[in-house]
């Protein structure tokens, strides 16, 4: 891209980012109440940004240490390149509908009481036509989850400075408007986060960026630190390595449960070779549940609480 166009692109992104910072972090009608509560199972769906969150313990760390007695369960269902039609999840199947079916399977496996839906990033990077299609896809997805009595929270996308698609800042803004319309139609809460720290290529947040996103999301989902008990952990505090390790261990176990490395042989078109081993996938379930228990115990110890 010519230097002048790249400079103009970055200036436009900065303007959009500044505009985003001025809006409330949670839609006003939901701002005075936590969006999740004790014993909730929170699933997070979205594309690449969400999938990579499984390599960073910050969001679950924030939630578990702020509310160590809530016994929350988090399940990351992010999938690189995913959009509201779940097209990326269809894998080798030529039928695009298989992606949507796979997302429904993943959600049923996670069995969430609450789902944080974070789409719009892929659509904005793919251009105006993709953003135009987004509304019908998001509407269908929301309807499918509401039919199963799942509470929903929608998240706005934010600008990623490494995306050089023509008109990208405008596409990000348009995707946010789509989310607002769908949220208004179904009376759903919307959360908005910002990010200023990115990897060198600008395509994803870096470690500091993910930690800041986690803090903002935790503020929106359960309330800021100032609203927590006196023994709640400050977000400025270094992470306890034992708890961070337990969260990453649980993330890895659940990832292998719902996206096994040899899925082609276990579940797809080569299952005639090793499909009999697919019964072993369910053996991850008690391991994931046990990891949750360890996380709760460590979070309570950090907070000075007890069972």
C-alpha positions in Angstrom: 0.0 0.0 0.0 1.4 3.5 -0.8 2.8 5.5 2.1 0.1 8.2 1.9 -2.8 5.6 1.8 -1.3 3.7 4.8 -1.0 7.0 6.8 -4.6 8.0 5.9 -5.7 4.5 7.0 -4.0 4.8 10.4 -5.4 8.3 10.9 -8.9 7.0 10.2 -8.4 4.1 12.6 -7.3 6.6 15.3 -10.4 8.7 14.8 -12.7 5.6 15.0 -10.9 4.4 18.1 -11.3 7.8 19.8 -15.0 7.7 19.0 -15.4 4.3 20.5 -13.7 5.3 23.7 -16.4 7.9 24.3 -19.3 5.4 24.4 -20.5 3.5 27.5 -18.9 0.1 28.0 -22.3 -1.5 28.6 -25.6 -0.5 27.0 -27.4 1.8 29.4 -30.4 -0.4 30.2 -28.1 -3.1 31.6 -25.4 -0.9 33.1 -26.6 -1.1 36.8 -26.6 -4.9 37.1 -24.1 -7.7 36.6 -24.5 -9.6 33.3 -23.5 -12.9 34.8 -24.0 -14.4 38.3 -23.2 -17.2 40.6 -22.8 -20.7 39.0 -23.1 -19.3 35.5 -21.4 -21.2 32.6 -20.1 -18.6 30.2 -19.3 -19.5 26.7 -17.5 -17.1 24.4 -18.0 -17.4 20.6 -16.2 -15.4 17.9 -13.3 -15.5 15.5 -9.5 -15.3 15.7 -9.3 -12.8 18.5 -11.5 -15.0 20.7 -9.8 -18.2 19.8 -6.4 -16.8 20.8 -7.8 -15.7 24.2 -7.5 -19.3 25.2 -3.7 -18.8 25.3 -4.1 -15.9 27.8 -5.7 -16.6 31.2 -6.6 -12.9 31.9 -10.3 -12.9 31.4 -11.0 -16.0 33.6 -8.4 -14.8 36.1 -10.3 -11.5 36.4 -13.7 -13.1 36.9 -12.6 -15.8 39.3 -10.5 -13.6 41.5 -13.2 -10.9 41.7 -15.9 -13.4 42.5 -14.1 -16.4 44.0 -17.4 -17.7 45.6 -19.4 -17.6 42.3 -17.9 -20.9 40.9 -18.0 -19.7 37.3 -17.2 -21.9 34.4 -15.7 -20.4 31.2 -15.6 -22.2 27.8 -13.8 -20.6 24.9 -15.5 -21.6 21.6 -13.6 -19.1 19.4 -12.6 -20.3 15.9 -10.1 -18.5 13.6 -11.8 -16.7 10.8 -15.3 -17.3 12.1 -18.2 -15.1 11.3 -21.9 -15.0 12.2 -22.6 -17.8 9.7 -19.9 -20.0 11.3 -18.5 -20.6 7.8 -15.0 -21.4 9.1 -16.3 -24.3 11.2 -17.5 -26.3 8.3 -14.0 -27.7 7.9 -13.8 -29.9 4.8 -17.5 -30.0 4.0 -18.6 -28.1 0.9 -22.0 -27.4 2.5 -21.7 -24.0 4.3 -24.6 -25.0 6.5 -22.3 -27.5 8.2 -20.5 -24.6 9.9 -23.6 -23.4 11.6 -24.5 -26.9 12.7 -21.0 -27.3 14.1 -21.4 -24.1 16.1 -24.7 -25.4 17.6 -22.9 -28.7 18.4 -20.1 -26.7 20.2 -22.6 -24.7 22.2 -24.5 -27.8 23.2 -21.2 -29.4 24.3 -20.3 -26.3 26.4 -23.9 -26.1 27.8 -23.7 -22.4 28.7 -26.2 -20.5 30.7 -24.7 -17.3 29.1 -23.0 -16.7 25.8 -20.8 -13.7 25.0 -21.0 -13.3 21.2 -18.1 -11.4 19.6 -18.5 -11.2 15.9 -17.9 -8.4 13.4 -14.1 -8.6 13.2 -14.0 -11.0 10.2 -16.9 -9.3 8.5 -15.2 -5.8 8.7 -12.0 -7.1 7.3 -13.8 -8.8 4.5 -15.5 -5.5 3.4 -18.8 -3.9 3.0 -20.6 -6.9 1.4 -19.7 -9.1 4.3 -20.9 -6.5 6.8 -24.2 -6.2 4.9 -24.7 -10.0 5.2 -23.8 -10.0 8.9 -27.2 -8.8 10.2 -29.2 -11.8 8.9 -26.5 -14.2 10.2 -26.4 -12.7 13.6 -30.2 -12.6 13.9 -30.4 -16.3 13.0 -27.6 -17.1 15.5 -29.3 -15.1 18.3 -32.7 -16.7 17.7 -31.2 -20.2 17.8 -29.6 -19.5 21.2 -32.6 -17.8 22.7 -34.7 -20.9 21.7 -32.5 -22.9 24.1 -33.0 -20.4 26.9 -29.5 -19.1 26.8 -28.8 -15.5 28.0 -26.8 -13.5 25.5 -24.4 -10.6 25.5 -23.2 -9.0 22.3 -19.7 -7.4 22.0 -18.7 -4.7 19.6 -15.7 -5.3 17.4 -12.8 -2.7 17.6 -10.3 -1.6 15.0 -7.2 -3.8 14.5 -4.5 -1.5 13.0 -2.9 -4.3 10.9 -6.0 -4.7 8.8 -5.6 -2.8 5.6 -8.9 -3.5 3.9 -10.1 -0.4 2.0 -12.7 1.5 4.2 -12.0 -0.8 7.1 -12.7 1.8 9.9 -16.1 2.4 8.3 -16.8 -1.3 8.2 -16.0 -1.7 11.9 -18.4 1.1 12.6 -21.1 -0.5 10.4 -20.6 -3.9 12.1 -21.1 -2.2 15.5 -24.3 -0.7 14.2 -25.5 -4.1 13.1 -24.9 -5.4 16.6 -26.8 -2.5 18.1 -29.8 -3.1 15.9 -29.9 -6.8 16.7 -29.4 -6.1 20.4 -32.3 -3.6 20.3 -34.6 -6.0 18.5 -34.0 -8.8 21.1 -33.4 -6.5 24.1 -29.9 -7.8 24.7 -27.0 -6.2 26.5 -24.0 -4.9 24.4 -20.5 -4.5 25.7 -17.8 -2.4 24.2 -14.1 -2.6 24.8 -11.1 -0.8 23.4 -7.5 -1.9 22.8 -4.3 0.1 22.4 -1.6 -2.6 22.7 -1.1 -4.9 19.7 1.3 -7.4 18.3 3.9 -6.1 15.9 1.7 -6.9 12.9 -1.3 -5.2 14.4 -3.6 -8.1 13.6 -4.3 -9.1 17.3 -3.7 -7.7 20.8 -0.4 -8.5 22.5 -0.3 -9.7 26.1 -0.9 -6.3 27.5 -3.8 -5.7 25.1 -5.5 -9.0 26.1 -5.1 -8.1 29.8 -6.7 -4.8 29.2 -9.6 -6.3 27.3 -10.0 -8.8 30.1 -10.3 -6.0 32.6 -12.9 -4.2 30.6 -14.9 -7.3 30.0 -14.8 -8.2 33.7 -16.0 -4.7 34.5 -18.9 -5.1 32.2 -19.8 -8.6 33.2 -19.6 -8.4 37.0 -18.7 -4.8 37.8 -15.5 -2.9 38.3 -13.0 -3.7 41.1 -14.3 -0.8 43.2 -17.6 -2.6 43.4 -16.1 -5.8 44.7 -15.4 -7.0 48.3 -12.4 -5.6 50.0 -10.4 -8.8 49.5 -10.9 -8.8 45.7 -7.7 -8.8 43.7 -6.8 -5.6 41.9 -6.3 -5.8 38.2 -3.0 -3.9 38.6 -1.7 -6.8 40.7 0.6 -9.4 39.1 -1.2 -12.6 38.2 -0.7 -15.5 40.6 1.2 -18.0 38.5 -0.5 -21.1 40.0 -4.0 -19.8 39.1 -2.9 -18.7 35.6 -1.4 -22.1 35.0 -4.6 -23.9 36.1 -6.7 -21.8 33.8 -4.4 -22.5 30.8 -4.5 -26.2 31.7 -8.3 -26.2 31.7 -8.3 -24.3 28.4 -6.1 -26.9 26.8 -8.2 -29.8 28.1 -11.4 -28.3 26.8 -9.8 -27.4 23.4 -8.9 -31.1 23.0 -12.4 -32.0 24.0 -14.3 -30.0 21.4 -11.6 -29.7 18.7 -9.5 -32.9 18.8 -6.3 -32.8 16.9 -7.2 -35.9 14.8 -10.8 -34.9 14.3 -10.7 -36.0 10.6 -10.1 -39.6 11.8 -12.5 -39.5 14.8 -15.5 -37.7 13.5 -15.2 -36.8 9.8 -14.6 -38.4 6.4 -11.9 -40.8 7.7 -13.8 -42.0 10.7 -14.0 -45.4 9.2 -10.4 -45.8 10.1 -10.3 -44.6 13.8 -13.9 -43.6 14.5 -14.1 -46.2 17.2 -11.8 -44.1 19.3 -14.2 -41.1 19.4 -15.7 -42.5 22.6 -12.6 -41.4 24.3 -13.4 -37.7 23.8 -16.0 -37.8 26.6 -13.2 -38.8 28.9 -12.0 -35.2 28.8 -15.2 -34.0 30.6 -14.3 -35.1 34.1 -10.8 -33.7 33.6 -12.2 -30.3 32.6 -14.7 -30.4 35.5 -11.8 -31.2 37.9 -9.8 -28.3 36.5 -12.7 -26.0 37.3 -12.7 -27.2 40.9 -8.9 -26.5 41.1 -9.4 -23.0 39.7 -12.2 -22.2 42.2 -10.0 -23.4 45.1 -7.0 -21.4 44.1 -9.0 -18.3 43.4 -10.6 -18.5 46.9 -7.1 -18.9 48.5 -5.9 -15.9 46.7 -8.9 -13.8 47.8 -8.5 -15.0 51.4 -11.9 -16.7 51.2 -12.9 -20.3 52.1 -15.5 -22.7 51.0 
